[in-house]
Amino acid sequence: MTLNRPLIPGRAGALLAELGDRAVCCDLYDEVGAPVYHDLAGQDTHEVRELLTLVRTVPGPVLDLAAGSGRLTMPLLASGRDVTALELSGSMLKLLTARLAEAPEALRNRCTPVQADMSDFALGREFGVIVLGTTSVSLLDAPGRKGLYHSVRAHLAPGGRLLLSTVDLTAGDQAPTETEVEFTADSGRSYRMFEYWTPGAEARTVTVFPAVIGGEQVDVCTTTIRVLSADQLEEELRQSGFAVCSRRLLPDVGARHHSVLIEAEVTA
Ligand SMILES: C[S@@+](CC[C@H](N)C(=O)[O-])C[C@H]1O[C@@H](n2cnc3c(N)ncnc32)[C@H](O)[C@@H]1O
């Protein structure tokens, strides 16, 4: 889906302006953006080990919310669990289905991909663990998060756990407003990824360009992500009938990212 020219701040915005009409803006999870996101996620092992460690402590099937192309789904399956992978974007789900088609049959047969909205779903079954990783909770607005907590409650088996990650950005003076990372994915394609956040702002903007600009059309993928602190999420969880069992600081990602993994259970 081509976006109307979005307002992109900082150096990414300047680069977009330089490209003029050659730039075609798209969402990071649509049919153009999904393969780019998949490429970005390919080398990203962030939070996987910590999530698997917690998942192992609770029996039963796993629901992976906002599963994307399976960055967390695949290791969860590899650990021997039955996994339902819920994802809104048909383009992302297609990538996951393609990955599953190449996986061993025994693993593929334990996965159920579902296209649905994590803020309002009804799967008609319960799960031992519900995972919402990669800080994807920040893609939902406040009513969306309320719907998420409600749906999660309805799908957790007795004794089940919700595992939720978020990124606390430091508001320190040293934190740069904009970061830029250039890297080459396993596919061989190279990207320049910009992230813009002003300390205190409610959202950050991530924009991805090809590292080498050539040809007539340049696909520029962008997404805006809310900044939700662990304190805020824990308070929301309590108000929605959850008790927080643990909060773990995860290894840092980049200069100013402090990821936090929250483990919660339904209160009686
Ligand atoms: C940051 S990606 C995470 C994907 C995957 N979990 C990973 O670790 O790579 C966020 C995903 O959430 C999906 N998404 C966004 N809004 C959603 C919603 N309301 N319900 C379900 N999925 C959603 C996007 O399409 C995208 O695939």
Ligand as a Chemical Component Dictionary entry (heavy atoms), coordinates in Angstrom:
data_LIG
# 
_chem_comp.id                   LIG 
_chem_comp.type                 NON-POLYMER 
_chem_comp.pdbx_formal_charge   0 
_chem_comp.three_letter_code    LIG 
# 
loop_
_chem_comp_atom.comp_id 
_chem_comp_atom.atom_id 
_chem_comp_atom.alt_atom_id 
_chem_comp_atom.type_symbol 
_chem_comp_atom.charge 
_chem_comp_atom.model_Cartn_x 
_chem_comp_atom.model_Cartn_y 
_chem_comp_atom.model_Cartn_z 
_chem_comp_atom.pdbx_ordinal 
LIG C1  C1  C 0  7.466  -5.304  15.159 1  
LIG S1  S1  S 1  6.605  -6.492  14.184 2  
LIG C2  C2  C 0  6.894  -7.951  15.131 3  
LIG C3  C3  C 0  6.780  -9.208  14.330 4  
LIG C4  C4  C 0  7.374  -10.456 15.006 5  
LIG N1  N1  N 0  6.781  -10.740 16.298 6  
LIG C5  C5  C 0  8.866  -10.318 15.148 7  
LIG O1  O1  O 0  9.368  -10.473 16.264 8  
LIG O2  O2  O -1 9.539  -10.070 14.145 9  
LIG C6  C6  C 0  4.951  -6.075  14.550 10 
LIG C7  C7  C 0  3.912  -6.931  13.843 11 
LIG O3  O3  O 0  2.619  -6.593  14.366 12 
LIG C8  C8  C 0  1.680  -6.674  13.333 13 
LIG N2  N2  N 0  0.489  -5.935  13.755 14 
LIG C9  C9  C 0  0.301  -4.596  13.783 15 
LIG N3  N3  N 0  -0.906 -4.314  14.306 16 
LIG C10 C10 C 0  -1.478 -5.510  14.608 17 
LIG C11 C11 C 0  -2.736 -5.881  15.181 18 
LIG N4  N4  N 0  -3.620 -4.953  15.543 19 
LIG N5  N5  N 0  -3.001 -7.190  15.351 20 
LIG C12 C12 C 0  -2.100 -8.144  14.993 21 
LIG N6  N6  N 0  -0.900 -7.854  14.448 22 
LIG C13 C13 C 0  -0.594 -6.544  14.258 23 
LIG C14 C14 C 0  2.424  -6.082  12.139 24 
LIG O4  O4  O 0  1.812  -6.417  10.912 25 
LIG C15 C15 C 0  3.807  -6.703  12.333 26 
LIG O5  O5  O 0  3.913  -7.931  11.678 27 
# 
loop_
_chem_comp_bond.comp_id 
_chem_comp_bond.atom_id_1 
_chem_comp_bond.atom_id_2 
_chem_comp_bond.value_order 
_chem_comp_bond.pdbx_ordinal 
LIG C1  S1  SING 1  
LIG S1  C2  SING 2  
LIG S1  C6  SING 3  
LIG C2  C3  SING 4  
LIG C3  C4  SING 5  
LIG C4  N1  SING 6  
LIG C4  C5  SING 7  
LIG C5  O1  DOUB 8  
LIG C5  O2  SING 9  
LIG C6  C7  SING 10 
LIG C7  O3  SING 11 
LIG C7  C15 SING 12 
LIG O3  C8  SING 13 
LIG C8  N2  SING 14 
LIG C8  C14 SING 15 
LIG N2  C9  SING 16 
LIG N2  C13 SING 17 
LIG C9  N3  DOUB 18 
LIG N3  C10 SING 19 
LIG C10 C11 SING 20 
LIG C10 C13 DOUB 21 
LIG C11 N4  SING 22 
LIG C11 N5  DOUB 23 
LIG N5  C12 SING 24 
LIG C12 N6  DOUB 25 
LIG N6  C13 SING 26 
LIG C14 O4  SING 27 
LIG C14 C15 SING 28 
LIG C15 O5  SING 29 
# 
